Amino acid sequence: MKYKVILCDFDGTLCTTDKKLTPFTVNTVKEYVKRGGTFIICTGRMHISAVEYTEVLGTSHQKISVVSMQGACIKDKEGETLNSVYLSYDTALKAVEYFENKGEYVHIYGDNEVLIEEYNDINLNYQRMCGVPLKRVGKISDYIKNNKHRSLKVLAVIPPDKVSYYLSEFDKMNLADAKFFMASRSYFEVVSKRAGKEEGLREVCEILGVDKSEVMAFGDNGNDIGMIEEAGFGVAVANAREEVKARADYVCESNDDDGVAKAIRKFCFNE
């Protein structure tokens, strides 16, 4: 096959709007793997939130089945960490303090849990959606300072009408060792400069010994742009943000219309 490896975003791309994997998509991924391809979920979710889907897709046996935390964490099939990239202590603290002072919801990620200030509707809904453990630690900025905590990612939930404002404000902060982007309409995420899905793609190529020209990537949101541009063939689903579609080599059908599966069949199976 021309594309030996596929990196695919999960939410809004591979799964439907109601977080389901259709039989057509599952069967297509299984067929791609059967033909010798490596299909990897590349997501902002934690590893434990995404790895359960690898059993359904038939990819759990692969050396790499999930790239998680916006490219900041890569684990092998045994759950052993192959690569992890943390935000610096100072950068995580500055990002958290900024959102706390603005009165926006913010939480951070450890290796195996989401660290929250208090239980509320936002993080309990997040837990139900992603199936991740929550750890209540009190004020997040105090926890970082008292424990010198290094985070894999900072996530703030912001109103969609303030996206441009916060992107501009963070740009002015000159956080030289951080990347920030919108992972959904309201999820503002901050990771290390050495992370991001495009860095995850490069690391995958290094581990598997493939060239990026042999990689196909799928996505829908701002956090996917780097990966789509870095891949040999970058694909945006029809429901993607306009700036994502503008950077892609191809726009497939939407996540609710099996867009990823149809593109795999078109470009990898020559159907």
Secondary structure, DSSP 4 states (H G I P E B T S, - for coil): ----EEEE-IIIIIS-TTS---HHHHHHHHHHHHTT-EEEEE-SS-HHHHTHHHHHHT-TTSSEEEEEGGGTEEEETTS-EEEE-PPPHHHHHHHHHHHHHHT-EEEEE-SS-EEESS--HHHHHHHHHH---EEE-SSHHHHHHHHTPPPSEEEEE--GGGHHHHHHHHHHTT-TTEEEEESSSSEEEEEETT-SHHHHHHHHHHHHT--GGGEEEEE-SGGGHHHHHHSSEEEEETTS-HHHHHH-SEEE--GGGTHHHHHHHHHTS--
